[in-house]
Amino acid sequence: MTRPRTTPADPGPAVLERSMKRFARETPIGRKRRARKMARVLADTHPDAHCELDFTTPLELAVATILSAQTTDVRVNQVTPVLFRKYRSAADYASADRAEMEAILRPTGFFRAKTNSLMNLGQTLIGSYGGELPRELDALVKLPGIGRKTANVILGNAFDVPGITVDTHFRRLTNRFGWVSEEDPVKIEFLVADLIEKRDWTMLSHRIIFHGRRVCHARKPACGACTLAASCPSFGTGPTEAAPAAKLLKGPRARELAVAAGVDPELVPASAVLAPEEP
């Protein structure tokens, strides 16, 4: 009689349970120390982290960030060279021909709504701010098309004012890290601000977004090839063995990320280096 072949049990759930138990009784000061340690590791892991939207002026960054809604930074960067050549000032946006702008913005999706936002933004800047973007959060969030997330992107990257950008990656990872247990972006922003020194807010946002796109994916994070594994209560959410985890790494530095995590870079397939990242 032939015995049926068996498949080894997936260790993921058990590993995840142990990881969560390790941090179940963590004190607030313990969480802050762990968060700052993880932030330092992220700095070492992603030395190339930066704003991935192309811009040369605060207005260009505001426009690019508005266009990035519901699309990728790569797609926005394909569209903005033409847009920025044609529209160089708030006055240009305010007086734009709607049909011409819609034609340029069509590849970004929701192009009619985005055209409305950019034209209204230009008109508001001309009417209330002398054509220049304000440098205060309270003023920025009142502008057409600019919410708190966009305002923090502008402050941190155009004006050097520290800001925390809570996008989908930041929300997902800070919850996985056990820094917060919250879905509201504003609440997450204030909770993380209490954990991390203000001077690091802008770069922390970039590093977490990089980590979310390249390592800690939404559906299957590369736990076994992650530099944060020892400090993460969600270790075990994705494969914990080096070989399957390394295959999940993405981006131009995928093999360097493997090395940083103590994993053989040869386990990273060549296609991963060129694979599209999560938006």
N, C-alpha and C positions, 0 to 999 in steps of 0.2 A: 504494500500500500504506500503510495507516494504522499508525503506530507505536503500540505499547501505552503507555498513560500510566504514568509511574513516580512513586513516592512518595519524597520525600527521605529519606535514611537517618536513623534516630533518632540524634541526637548524644549521647544519654544515656550509653551505655557508654563512649564515648571520653572524654567530660568526666569521668566518674567515675574512669576509669583515670588521667587526668592529676591529678585531685585527690588520689588515693591516693598517687601517686608524689611529690607535693610534700612529704608529711609522712612518707615511708617511713623516712628516716634521722633523724627527730626525736630529740633527746636528752631525757633525763628532765627537765632544767631547762627545756628548750624547751617540753616538754609542759605543765609547770606554768605557765609564763608565758602560753602560749596559752589554757589552761583558765581562768586568772584574767581574761584579756582577754575571753573569751567570756562569763564570768559577769557582767562589767560590762555587756556589750552586752545580755545577757538582762535585767538590771536596768532598763536604759533601754527595752527593747522591751516589757516587761510590768510597768509600774509598778502595775498593779492586782492583781498576783498575791497570792493569799491562800489560806487553807484554805477550801475550798468546802463544807465540812460546817457546818451551823448548830448552834451550841452556846452555852451561857452559863456552864457549869461544867466542871471537868475530868471529872467522871463522865459528863456528857452527851456530851462529846467522845469518851470511851472507848466509850460505847454506840454512838454514830453511826459510829465507825470500824469497830467489829465488824460493824455492819449493812451497811457499804459493800462487803463481800466479795461478788464476783460480781454486782454491780449498780452503778448510777450514783449519784453524789452527789445528783443531782436527785431521784431516786426516794427516797433516804434522807430528804432534807429534806421530802418530802411526807408521810412517815410519822412522823417524830420529834415534830412538835408535839403530836399526840395521845398518843404514848408518854410524852413528858416531862411532860405535864400529869398523867398518871395515876401515873407512877413518878418520884418526886422524890429518892429517897435509895437508898443501897445496901440498906437494910432493905426498902424497897418492892420491889426486884427480888428479894431473897432470899425474900420471902413471896408472890410473885405467883401468881395463878391461871394455870396453864399454858395452858389453853384460851383465856382472854381475851388473854394476851400473843401467842399464836400467831395469833389472828385479826387483831391489829393489825399484826404483822410479815409476814403472808402476802405482801403486794405486793413485799417485798424479795427473795423467793426464799429457799430453804433455811431457811424460817421455823422449823422444828422444831429444827434444830441451833442456830440463832441464839437461840432461846428458852432452850435448855439453857445456852448460853454466858452469857447475861445473868443467868439465875437463879443459876448457879454463881458468877459474878463477884460478885453481891451477897452471897452466902453467905460467900465467901472474904474479901471486904472486911470484913464484920461480924466474922468469926471471927478474923482475923489483923491487921487494920489499923484497927480502931476505926471502920469504915465509910468511911474516906477512902482515896483512891488514893495509893499511894506515889509519891515523886518520883525514884526511882532506876531506871535501866534494868534492872538485874539483878532487882529485885523485880517490876517491871511485867511482864517476859516470863514470869514464873511464874504470872501470873493467868490464869484461864480465858478463852479467846477472844482473848488478846493476845499477838501475836508481836512480833518485833523491829521490823517496819515500823510496826505500830500503836503500839508503845511510843515510837518516835521522833516520831510524829505528836503524841502526848499531851505528851511532854516539850517539844517545840519550840513548840507552840501553846497549851498550857494552863499550862505552868510556866516558859516562857522559857529552857529549857535547850536549847542548840543540838543539833540532831539531823538526820541525813540520812535521808529517807524514800525507800527504793528500791522503787517500784512498777513496773508494766510500762512506763510512759512513761520513767521515770528510767533503767531498765535499757537500753531501746532507744536512747535519745538519747546516753547516755554512751558507749555502744559506737560509735554513728555518729560522735560527735564525736572518736573516737580517744583519749578519756581513759582508757578501759579496753578490755580484750579479754577479757571475762569475763561469765558468765551467773549465777553464784552471787550472790544479793543481799548477803550478808554481806561477801563479798570486794569487791564493788563499793563498798559503804559505806566500807570501810577505805581502798580505793585513792583514792576521791574525797576522803575526809577528808584525805589526804596532799597533795592538789592545792590545795584551797580552804581559806581561813582559817576557823577554827572559828566565828567570829562570824557568818559568812554561810551556814552550813549549812542552817538552817531555811528561809530565804527562797530560797536556791538551789533547794531541793527544789520549792517552789511554782512558781518561775519555769520550771524544766525541765518540770514537769507541765503548766503552762499552754502552753508551747511545743509539747509533744507533742500536746496536744488541739487546738490551733488552727493550727499550722504544719507541724510535722514528723510527719505522720501515718505510721502503720505501713505501709500499702500504697503510698501515693504522697505523699511529702513535697513541700511547695511550695518546692522549692529556689530557683527563680527569683524568689521573693518573700520570701526569708529574710534577716534581718539578720546571720546568722552565716555566710553563704555564703563570704566570703573566708577564713574561718578553719576551715572544715569539710572534712575529708578525704573525706566522703561526698557532697559537692556533685556532683550529677548522678544521684543515686539516683532523684530525681523530675524533672519537667520543669524545664528551666533558663530557658526563655523566659518573659518577664514575663506575657504574656496567659494561657497555660494555668496557670501557677503561681498567679496571683492568684485564679483560680476555685476553688482548693483551700483558700484561707484560710477560717477559720471563727470564729464567735463575735461578740459584740457590738462588738468593736474591730477587726473584720476589715479595714476600710478604713484605720484608723490603722496597722495592721500593714503594710499595703501602702506607705503613705507612709514609714514608718520604714525600709523596705527600698529606697526610691527607685523605687517602682512607682506608676503612675497608679492612684489609688483607684477611678476609674470602671471599671476592669477587674474589680473585685470585684462579683459579682452581689448584688442585694439579698437573695436567699434565703440567701446565705452568712452574713449577720449573724444570721439566726434559725435556722440549721442546727444540729441537735443535735451536740454535740461527742463525741469518742470517750470512753468511760468510763475 
